[in-house]
Amino acid sequence: MTTAPLSLEHIIKPSSIKQGKSPVLFMLHGYGSNEEDLYSFADELPNEYCIISVRAPYTLQPFGYAWYAIHFDNEQGKWSDDAQAIESRDKIRTFIDEACTAYHLDEGDVTLLGFSQGTILSYAVALSYPEKIKRVVALSGYINERILKEGYIKNNFDSLKIYASHGQVDQVIPIEWAQKAPLLLNKLGVSHVFEEFPVGHGVAPQNFYAFKKWLEANR
């Protein structure tokens, strides 16, 4: 399918559904990567999903893209640009609406699949605007409460489901950061699964099959 000229660059795999609106799964890549990265999963995921892999808006030199800047030379170690992250949160929200209209997709059946920085943004979009998101697959990331919409705690999360996973020896995002997500999700009453795998900052085959099985069980 030819991509429409929307506000964010993307690549798309059409749904196998030919009649009516199809469910859609948006892929949000990690820091320094691009839309081709997670798209490698596309052929292995349920065929009824229209899969749209999105390129983050900020260019990194010499290549790659980011949802927001990370300042590695900060005195306290890595420091994220939360203002840029909030901008990207709302750019993704806008893009979801654009894509659902342009490609005739079911705006009531939207899934986000993120990795690392893409997971941080997936959490931010889903918890800030749960009326727009049905499922989240959150790989190797964490919840940054500073980039959630003000007053998010009052949102209705009854229809939101989250699968989260993390590597036990992740050298990029400490597993302790990821382990805080289930505590907050419990507090908010969000239906979720959290799994750990004996890997670093990546998606092991058993992790892939686990979230694929979860997606198939939560259609």
Salt bridges, closest charged atoms under 4 A:
GLU35 OE2 - ARG55 NH2 2.96
GLU48 OE2 - ARG219 NE 2.97
ASP82 OD2 - ARG146 NE 2.55
ASP90 OD1 - ARG89 NE 3.03
ASP97 OD1 - LYS132 NZ 2.91
GLU107 OE1 - LYS21 NZ 3.39
ASP109 OD1 - ARG135 NH1 2.82
ASP170 OD2 - HIS166 NE2 3.25
ASP170 OD2 - HIS201 ND1 2.64
